[in-house]
Amino acid sequence: MAEVTKIKRPPNGVEEVPVMLSRLLEAHELIVGELRVAIDKTATNQDSGTNDLLVSQVLRTNETQVWFLAEHLVDTPLVRS
């Protein structure tokens, strides 16, 4: 999976917490973007079951994580990796 993922691997060593959290936020945002493309394809192909699964389980979970992370970091200046 590590070879085909679009999520960047963290550098070796220790990172500051805001950097780790911003990296996690970026990963969830990337997942949400990819999910939206997949959801559009399932809607176009009239695959209602897969569409419902992607929207109700996967997309909502990742959008919630984006919201939680963004709210947690609201008072912390983000440091992009």
LOKE-232802 format. One record per atom (N, C-alpha, C): residue in one letter; atom name; x, y, z; chain. Coordinates in pm, whole numbers, plus 32768, in hexadecimal, padded with zeros to 4 digits. Each point is the difference from the previous one (the first is absolute). Last residue first. Layout:
REM residues N
r A a CA east X north Y up Z c A
...
This chain:
REM residues 81
r S a N east 81B3 north 87FF up 8256 c A
r S a CA east 8079 north 7FB0 up 7FF3 c A
r S a C east 803A north 800B up 7F76 c A
r R a N east 7EDC north 816F up 8128 c A
r R a CA east 7FF6 north 7F9F up 7F93 c A
r R a C east 8084 north 7FB8 up 7FF1 c A
r V a N east 7F0D north 80EE up 81A0 c A
r V a CA east 8082 north 7FFB up 7FC4 c A
r V a C east 7FF7 north 7F95 up 7F94 c A
r L a N east 7E90 north 8147 up 812B c A
r L a CA east 8023 north 7F87 up 7FB6 c A
r L a C east 808C north 800E up 7FC4 c A
r P a N east 7F36 north 80EA up 81C8 c A
r P a CA east 8028 north 801C up 7F77 c A
r P a C east 802C north 7F7F up 7FBB c A
r T a N east 7E93 north 8022 up 8185 c A
r T a CA east 8089 north 7FD6 up 7FED c A
r T a C east 8028 north 801F up 7F70 c A
r D a N east 7E46 north 8036 up 80B8 c A
r D a CA east 8057 north 805C up 8048 c A
r D a C east 8094 north 7FDE up 7FF3 c A
r V a N east 7EB9 north 7EF2 up 7F26 c A
r V a CA east 7FD7 north 8088 up 7FE2 c A
r V a C east 8057 north 8068 up 8045 c A
r L a N east 7FFA north 7E04 up 7FFA c A
r L a CA east 8074 north 8050 up 7FD8 c A
r L a C east 7FDF north 8093 up 7FEB c A
r H a N east 7EB4 north 7EBD up 8074 c A
r H a CA east 8069 north 7FEF up 8065 c A
r H a C east 8076 north 805C up 7FE3 c A
r E a N east 7EA0 north 7FE7 up 7ECA c A
r E a CA east 7FD5 north 8047 up 8079 c A
r E a C east 806A north 7FF7 up 806D c A
r A a N east 804C north 7F0F up 7E74 c A
r A a CA east 8004 north 808F up 7FE3 c A
r A a C east 7FD7 north 8051 up 807B c A
r L a N east 7FDE north 7E2B up 801B c A
r L a CA east 808C north 802B up 7FFA c A
r L a C east 800A north 8096 up 7FEA c A
r F a N east 7E51 north 7F3F up 7FF9 c A
r F a CA east 803C north 7FF6 up 8085 c A
r F a C east 8090 north 8033 up 8000 c A
r W a N east 7F21 north 7FE8 up 7E5E c A
r W a CA east 7FC7 north 8068 up 8056 c A
r W a C east 8041 north 7FFE up 808A c A
r V a N east 8076 north 7EAF up 7ED4 c A
r V a CA east 8033 north 8081 up 7FD1 c A
r V a C east 7FCF north 806F up 805C c A
r Q a N east 7F50 north 7E58 up 804C c A
r Q a CA east 808B north 8008 up 802C c A
r Q a C east 8040 north 8083 up 7FD5 c A
r T a N east 7E50 north 7FA4 up 7F68 c A
r T a CA east 7FFE north 8019 up 8090 c A
r T a C east 808E north 800D up 8035 c A
r E a N east 7FCB north 7F84 up 7E43 c A
r E a CA east 7FDC north 808D up 8012 c A
r E a C east 7FFC north 8025 up 8094 c A
r N a N east 8047 north 7E3C up 7F94 c A
r N a CA east 8076 north 8051 up 7FE2 c A
r N a C east 7FE3 north 8096 up 800B c A
r T a N east 7E9A north 7ED0 up 8045 c A
r T a CA east 8069 north 7FE7 up 8063 c A
r T a C east 8078 north 805A up 7FE8 c A
r R a N east 7EA2 north 8005 up 7EC4 c A
r R a CA east 7FDA north 8043 up 807D c A
r R a C east 8069 north 7FED up 806D c A
r L a N east 803F north 7F1C up 7E64 c A
r L a CA east 800B north 8091 up 7FF1 c A
r L a C east 7FE1 north 8047 up 8083 c A
r V a N east 7FCE north 7E25 up 7FFA c A
r V a CA east 808A north 8029 up 7FEA c A
r V a C east 800E north 8098 up 7FF9 c A
r Q a N east 7E46 north 7F39 up 804D c A
r Q a CA east 8066 north 7FCA up 805B c A
r Q a C east 8089 north 8042 up 7FED c A
r S a N east 7E76 north 807B up 7EFC c A
r S a CA east 7FD2 north 7FF6 up 808A c A
r S a C east 806B north 7FD0 up 8061 c A
r V a N east 8058 north 8034 up 7E1F c A
r V a CA east 7FD0 north 807D up 803B c A
r V a C east 7FE7 north 7FF0 up 8095 c A
r L a N east 8088 north 7E83 up 7F06 c A
r L a CA east 8069 north 8066 up 7FFC c A
r L a C east 7FD5 north 8081 up 8045 c A
r L a N east 7EC0 north 7EA3 up 7FD4 c A
r L a CA east 806C north 7FD9 up 805A c A
r L a C east 806C north 806C up 8006 c A
r D a N east 7EA4 north 8038 up 7EC8 c A
r D a CA east 7FCF north 8012 up 8088 c A
r D a C east 806D north 7FDE up 8066 c A
r N a N east 805F north 7FAD up 7E3C c A
r N a CA east 7FF4 north 8090 up 8019 c A
r N a C east 7FD5 north 801A up 808F c A
r T a N east 8005 north 7E46 up 7F68 c A
r T a CA east 8087 north 8031 up 8019 c A
r T a C east 7FFE north 8095 up 801E c A
r G a N east 7E64 north 7F45 up 7F8E c A
r G a CA east 8034 north 7FC1 up 8079 c A
r G a C east 808A north 8032 up 8024 c A
r S a N east 7F2A north 808B up 7E65 c A
r S a CA east 7FC8 north 803E up 8079 c A
r S a C east 8038 north 7FC6 up 8080 c A
r D a N east 8084 north 8032 up 7DFC c A
r D a CA east 8024 north 7F9C up 8065 c A
r D a C east 7FD8 north 8037 up 8089 c A
r Q a N east 7FF3 north 80C6 up 7E2B c A
r Q a CA east 7F86 north 7FD6 up 8045 c A
r Q a C east 801A north 7F8B up 8060 c A
r N a N east 813A north 8117 up 7EF6 c A
r N a CA east 7FEB north 7F73 up 7FDC c A
r N a C east 7F85 north 7FC3 up 8043 c A
r T a N east 807F north 81C1 up 805C c A
r T a CA east 7FF7 north 7FF8 up 7F6E c A
r T a C east 7FE0 north 7F73 up 7FD3 c A
r A a N east 8058 north 8046 up 81C8 c A
r A a CA east 7F7F north 803C up 7FDC c A
r A a C east 7FEB north 7FF7 up 7F69 c A
r T a N east 819A north 7F72 up 80A9 c A
r T a CA east 7F98 north 7FA0 up 8025 c A
r T a C east 7F76 north 8037 up 7FDF c A
r K a N east 8172 north 811B up 7FB6 c A
r K a CA east 8002 north 7F8E up 7FA3 c A
r K a C east 7F92 north 7F9B up 8022 c A
r D a N east 8040 north 8170 up 8122 c A
r D a CA east 7FCA north 802E up 7F80 c A
r D a C east 7FFA north 7F8C up 7F9B c A
r I a N east 80D1 north 7FAC up 8198 c A
r I a CA east 7F6F north 800E up 8014 c A
r I a C east 7FBD north 802F up 7F7F c A
r A a N east 81D6 north 7FEA up 800B c A
r A a CA east 7FC6 north 7F79 up 7FFF c A
r A a C east 7F68 north 8006 up 800F c A
r V a N east 80EC north 8194 up 8028 c A
r V a CA east 800C north 7FCE up 7F76 c A
r V a C east 7FBE north 7F77 up 7FF5 c A
r R a N east 8021 north 80B4 up 81AB c A
r R a CA east 7F9D north 804C up 7FB1 c A
r R a C east 8002 north 7FD5 up 7F6E c A
r L a N east 8147 north 7F50 up 8126 c A
r L a CA east 7F7B north 7FC7 up 8016 c A
r L a C east 7F96 north 8046 up 7FAD c A
r E a N east 81B6 north 80AB up 8007 c A
r E a CA east 7FF9 north 7F84 up 7FB1 c A
r E a C east 7F77 north 7FBE up 800E c A
r G a N east 8052 north 817D up 810A c A
r G a CA east 8001 north 8023 up 7F72 c A
r G a C east 7FF2 north 7F87 up 7FA5 c A
r V a N east 8030 north 7FBC up 81D1 c A
r V a CA east 7F7D north 803A up 7FE2 c A
r V a C east 7FF7 north 8025 up 7F6C c A
r I a N east 81A0 north 7F6E up 809F c A
r I a CA east 7FA0 north 7F91 up 7FFB c A
r I a C east 7F75 north 8033 up 7FDB c A
r L a N east 814D north 813F up 804E c A
r L a CA east 801B north 7FB8 up 7F84 c A
r L a C east 7F9D north 7F8E up 7FEE c A
r E a N east 7FF3 north 80E8 up 8194 c A
r E a CA east 7FCE north 8055 up 7F94 c A
r E a C east 8016 north 7FBE up 7F79 c A
r H a N east 80B5 north 7F2E up 817B c A
r H a CA east 7F6E north 7FF2 up 7FFE c A
r H a C east 7FC3 north 8056 up 7F92 c A
r A a N east 81CE north 8026 up 803D c A
r A a CA east 7FDF north 7F78 up 7FD2 c A
r A a C east 7F69 north 7FED up 7FF9 c A
r E a N east 80AA north 8193 up 80B7 c A
r E a CA east 8014 north 7FFB up 7F6E c A
r E a C east 7FDA north 7F77 up 7FC8 c A
r L a N east 7FFC north 8030 up 81D3 c A
r L a CA east 7F95 north 804F up 7FC4 c A
r L a C east 800A north 7FFD up 7F68 c A
r L a N east 815D north 7F3E up 80F2 c A
r L a CA east 7F88 north 7FAE up 800A c A
r L a C east 7F88 north 8047 up 7FC2 c A
r R a N east 818D north 80F1 up 8020 c A
r R a CA east 8013 north 7F93 up 7F9E c A
r R a C east 7F85 north 7FA4 up 8000 c A
r S a N east 8013 north 8150 up 8143 c A
r S a CA east 7FE4 north 803B up 7F7C c A
r S a C east 8012 north 7F99 up 7F92 c A
r L a N east 8069 north 7F7D up 81B5 c A
r L a CA east 7F71 north 8015 up 7FF2 c A
r L a C east 7FDD north 803D up 7F79 c A
r M a N east 81C7 north 7FC6 up 806C c A
r M a CA east 7FBF north 7F7D up 7FF3 c A
r M a C east 7F6A north 8011 up 7FEA c A
r V a N east 80F4 north 8182 up 805C c A
r V a CA east 8024 north 7FCD up 7F7C c A
r V a C east 7FBD north 7F79 up 7FE7 c A
r P a N east 7FD4 north 80CD up 81AA c A
r P a CA east 7FB2 north 8046 up 7F99 c A
r P a C east 801D north 7FCF up 7F73 c A
r V a N east 8102 north 7F41 up 8169 c A
r V a CA east 7F73 north 7FD7 up 7FFE c A
r V a C east 7FAF north 804D up 7F98 c A
r E a N east 820B north 7FB7 up 7FAB c A
r E a CA east 7FB0 north 8047 up 8063 c A
r E a C east 7F6D north 7FD8 up 7FEF c A
r E a N east 8172 north 7E9F up 7F72 c A
r E a CA east 7FC8 north 807E up 7FD2 c A
r E a C east 7FB7 north 8043 up 8074 c A
r V a N east 81A0 north 7E72 up 7FAE c A
r V a CA east 7F91 north 8035 up 804E c A
r V a C east 7FD5 north 8086 up 7FC5 c A
r G a N east 80EA north 7E5F up 7EE0 c A
r G a CA east 801D north 8057 up 8071 c A
r G a C east 7F81 north 8034 up 803F c A
r N a N east 801F north 7F89 up 7DF6 c A
r N a CA east 8033 north 7FB6 up 8073 c A
r N a C east 8020 north 8062 up 8070 c A
r P a N east 7E7E north 8086 up 7EA7 c A
r P a CA east 8092 north 7FEF up 8003 c A
r P a C east 8027 north 7FAC up 8079 c A
r P a N east 7E22 north 7FB3 up 7F14 c A
r P a CA east 8043 north 805F up 8058 c A
r P a C east 8096 north 7FEB up 7FFC c A
r R a N east 7EB5 north 7F9E up 7E5C c A
r R a CA east 8039 north 7FBF up 8076 c A
r R a C east 8043 north 8069 up 8056 c A
r K a N east 7E59 north 805C up 7EAC c A
r K a CA east 8091 north 8005 up 800F c A
r K a C east 802B north 7FBC up 8080 c A
r I a N east 7E4E north 7F90 up 7ECD c A
r I a CA east 8022 north 8045 up 807D c A
r I a C east 8096 north 7FF7 up 8014 c A
r K a N east 7F15 north 7F24 up 7EA6 c A
r K a CA east 801B north 808A up 7FDA c A
r K a C east 8024 north 8053 up 807B c A
r T a N east 8044 north 7DD3 up 7F99 c A
r T a CA east 7FB3 north 8069 up 8041 c A
r T a C east 8027 north 808A up 7FCC c A
r V a N east 80C2 north 7E45 up 7F91 c A
r V a CA east 7F9B north 8037 up 7FA7 c A
r V a C east 7FB0 north 8072 up 803E c A
r E a N east 8167 north 7F0A up 80E5 c A
r E a CA east 8035 north 8020 up 7F7C c A
r E a C east 7F9A north 8044 up 7FA5 c A
r A a N east 7F98 north 7F58 up 81B8 c A
r A a CA east 8055 north 8077 up 800B c A
r A a C east 8035 north 802B up 7F77 c A
r M a N east 7F04 north 7E6E up 8037 c A
r M a CA east 7FAE north 8077 up 8000 c A
r M a C east 8057 north 807D up 8000 c A
